[in-house]
Amino acid sequence: MTITMYGITNCDTIKKARVWLESHDVAYRFHDYRVEGLDADRLNGWSRKVGWEILLNKASTTFRELSDKDKLSLDEKKAKALMLANPTMIKRPVLELGDRILVGFKPDVYQQAVGGLK
């Protein structure tokens, strides 16, 4: 199974997740969506699996800097458009494990999900 981690290189949570994967000898590919972009089909797939509310990082600096108008009446369509325009608003990391995804980094969740894949 191919494992792909999505995020941005300079994110502290990404760094922790990468260290965890590497220290557990888990092979993965890193996709920096600031460099490589993110397409609507992938974001839509993630949203179907976990919901846009999980993906949208309202604590991100980018989200907090939005105008009140952009934050009001937030629905799936508007949230996805914002995340595509500003991928730094996506909670990090997003880890694709075949047909499953994990959002965020918690060592115990990673252990359960990928511990036996080595």
Phi, psi and omega in degrees: 000136177272131177250130178235132175255130178250138178169205177233143189303319188272009179283130181298322179293321175300314180301316179296316181295320179295317177299318180298310181300314182293322180288343177256015177053041178260118179284138180205164174248139179257130179243108178273106184283355170284328181266312186267351180079179179213128182266157184299324181298318179294313179299319178297320178297315177299316182298321177297325184280319186237348182093142182295331181296326178288322183287326184282120180266093182289347178273353182292150177301319182299316180294316183296333180277354177295155175291156178302326179301318181289333181277335182285151177051043181288124175232181184302313183299313181293318180297316179296319179298318178296317181293324178291321180286330183223079184301343177293350176278354179275131178302140186238154346281165166252122182248117177269126178235084184065241181265005178252157172224150172242139179241127184090177181231120172223119184308319181293325178290318177298317180301314179297318186281320187240354183304322182268005184272347186300000000 
